[in-house]
C-alpha cells in the first residue's frame, strides 16, 4: 500500500529555518529531497496556496485569485472574503463552479482512493483542498465527508483556532489518519506560525515559541509515520505555503482611487480593490477600465506602491484568465526603510495590525516557503532549479501511481 502524508506549516518562511528554532525540521531538510529554490504563488496567501496545492495549477488556471476576490454580481463588482465558511457555495452560485481544475481529492476518489485533510486555518483555505467533496475535510467551522455529508459529533474536528488547536488536531491526525492504510493521502495543515505572526512581531518571542511548537508537532507526526511504515509504503511531504514580512504602515487603495476621481466608479461597483495583505488586486468593468489605467502611473509614484502589475505581468505570474482583473499593486517597504517592513493594503473592515507579520505580495521573505520530501528510498539531495506549490500535487500523485494530466506543476520524483 502506497500512501502520502503531507504536513503544511502555514506561514513558515524558509529564512526562519536553520537558525536553531526548528531543529527537527532542519534535520528533515538535511535528510530528505529538499527544494532549495521553492517559491510561493502570487498572491502569496493561504487560500490561493491551498487551491494551487490541491490542483497542481497556478491561480489563473484553477480560478481562485486571492484571499479576497471581486465577483460580478448583478452587474457590479462585489468583493468577497474567500475565508468565510459559505464562500465556496457562494462562488458556485455566482459563477457556476468552485475551481476550474480537478483536485487531488477528485482524482483519488475516481480511482477508488481516499484523501483526508485536517486544517486549522480559515474555512475557505480548508474547503478549497476539496471543494467537490471527493474525500473528507475536517475543520472547526464544519467537517464534511464524500458527497458533502456533514460529519457530526466525534467525527467533527472541534478544536480552537490557536496553538492548542494545532496540538489537538495533530494528536488526532497521528492516531486516526496516519495509521489508517485505507487513506491514500492525509493532509495536516497547521495554523501556525502564520496565525501567531498576524498578531505578533516577526522575530518576537511569540513567533519563536510558535516555531518551537510547530517543530515539535512535525516531529510527532513523523514519529507516527515511522510506526505506520511497518505496514505501509509512505512518502512524507513537509512544507509551507508562504512566509511573512513585517508591517510598518497601511494604505487603503480604494480610498486613494476615490481621491483621484474614481469615487463613483467604486461606489457603483465598476472598480473594486481586493486586499491580499502586502498586495492588492484591482478589478474594473470594461467601461471603467480606461479611467483606472490612467491613474496607475500616478499610483506608481506613491511611496507605498512598490510595483504596479499590468495584465501581461499578472499572466506571467500565473494570474491571467479573469477579464475583470485589470492590475495589481505590490507594496513597498515603508518610509522607515527598515528591511522587510512593508505597507499593508487595508481592506476597511478591520483595523490593520502594524508591527506584526503579513504576506500576499512578491517580497522575498513572503515568497520563500520550504519543501522537503522524505521516503526510505529517496536519498538526501537538493532540487536546485525553481519549484513552486503546483509541483506538490503531481509529485504526490506520481508516487501513488496516479495520473497528473492537466496539471501545470511537475513531479519532483521519478
Buried (B, 14 or more C-beta within 10 A) or exposed (E): EEBBBBBBBBBBBBBBBBEEBBBBBBEBBEEBBBBBEBBBBBBBBBBBBBBBBBBBBBBBBBBBBBBBBBBBBEEBBBBBBBBBBBBBBBBBEBEEEBBBBBBBBBBBBEBEBBBBBBBBBBBBBBBBBBBBBBBBBBBBBBBBBBEEEEBEEEEBBEBBBBBEBBBBBBBBBBEBBBBBEEBBBBBBBBBBBBBBBBEBBBBBEBBBBBBBBBBBBBBBBBEBBEEBBEEBBBBBBBBBBBBBBBBBBBBBBBBBBBEBEBBEBBEEBBBBBBBBBBBBBBBBBEEBBEBBBEBBEEBEEBEBBBBBBEBEBBBEBBBBBBEBBBBBBBBBBBEEEEEBBBBBBBBEEEEBBBEBBBBBBBBEBBBBBBBBBBBEEBEEEEBEEEBBBBBBBBBBBBBBEBEBEEBBBBBBBE
